[in-house]
Each structure stands twice: as C-alpha cells, then as structure tokens.
Amino acid sequence: MPGRENHYDFLLETAGFFVTIELKALPWEVSETHGRVLSPHRLEYWELEGPVSGNRGNLKRITRGHYQCVSQAHGRWELRLDSAEVQAGLTLTAESSAPFAQLPSDTLVRLTRMP
C-alpha cells in the first residue's frame, strides 16, 4: 500500500474469521514485538498469496498451522503455536479488556515470546 511500511499480518482464526494483528516482526523470531489489531479478515485469506487488488502490496504466507489458547485473563492471552516451521509460546497483551474475538480495530498489542 503506498505510504505504508512492510509488515506481517498475524492471523488467528476464531469465530469464523481471522483476528488480524499487524506486526513489524515475526513474534517467534524476537523476544517482543508490538502491533495493532486490524479489521477482521475473511477465512479466504488462508489460501491467498500474490498481489493484492488496488496495488496494495503482496501476500506471502510465512507459515500456517494451529494455535491453542493456554490461558486467558482480561486483555492477556497465552498462546501455543504449532506448525511445521514454528513451535512457540506467546503472550499476547492488548490495551483492551474485550474478548479475543471482539478486539476493536486499532487496539495496540504486545506479543512476547515465552521461554
């Protein structure tokens, strides 16, 4: 997208759509990264790769797999990621007490890799 920096869309399927978080770094490659919640993405994004309509950039899948929510509290979720390329634990902290599937767009989040 013109004027927009490269980023990663971190997609977590829930309630028939993807909770989508824009990140500057892959959360399993750094100890901590920050991002913001984007509007929910359709499940079709799971299969898309290549140019995005309207000259808005390119999609490239880095990995796909499963996640499990190990624990949750208001604004904090511990996740376990499992794919062929990634096995990691992450803590997602949001500046919102909304349920995970209802995080408002533009909510700021922090993802921290767990040991």
N, C-alpha and C positions, 0 to 999 in steps of 0.2 A: 504494500500500500504506500503510495507516495507520502513522504514525510514521516513514515513510521519505521522504527528500528526493527531489525531482525529479532524474532522472539520464538519461543516454543509455546504451543498450546498444549497444556497438560489436561487430558480428557479423562474424566472418571464417570463411568456410566452409573446412573441411578434414576429410578422412577421413569424409565422410558426415554431418557435424554442424557446428554453429557453435561455434567458440571464442568465448566471450562475455565482454566486459570492460565493467564498469560504470564510467562516466566522468561527471564533473561538467561537463565542457566538451567540445565537439567538437574533436578534435585538430588539424584543419586550420584552425581559427579562432584558435588560441592557439599560442604558441611551445612550451608544455609543459603537460601535464595528467597527473594521477595517477588511478589507479583500482585495481580489484581484479577478478580473474577470478571469474566466476560459474560455476555448473554449466553444462555444455554445453547448448545449445538445439537443438531439432529443426529440420530444414530447413523445416518448415511455417511457422516464424516469418517466413520470407522473404515470405510472402503475407499475413500477419495485419496488421490495423490495427483500431483501435477499442478498446472496453472489454475488460479482462482479467477472466476469471472470478474470483469470490470478492472482488469490489470491490478489486482490486489495482492499479487505475490504468488508463491508456490507452496503447495503442501507436500511434505515428505514425512512419511512415517518413520520414526526412530525405533520404536518397539511397540508391541501390543501384547497384552497378557491379562492377568486378573489382579484384583486387589481385594483385600479384606480389611474391614474396619475393626481393629482390635479393641479399641476403647474410644469413648467419646464423652465429652463434657461440653458445657456451653462455650462455643467458639473454639474448641480444640478437639482434633481427631487424630488418633494414632492409626496409621495405615501400614499394611504389609503388601508390597508389590511383588509379583511373581511373573516373570516372562522368561523366554529363552536367554535374553541378554541381561536382564536385571532381576536381582533378588535384593530387596532393600526394605528397611523400615523407615517411615517418615512420620514426623509430627506436623500436622497442618494446623496453624493457628490463624483464626480470622478475626478481624475487627468487627465482628457481628455475632450476636447470640442466636441468629436464625438457624433453623435446622439445615443440615448439609445440603439437601436438595433444594433449599429455598434461599441460598445465599444470594443477596442482591448484587446485580452488576456493579462494578467498580469497588466492591469490597476489597480492601487490602488484606493480603495474606502473607504468611511466612511459612516456608517449608524447611524443616530441619531434619537432616539425616540422623537416624537413631543408630547407636552402636550395634 
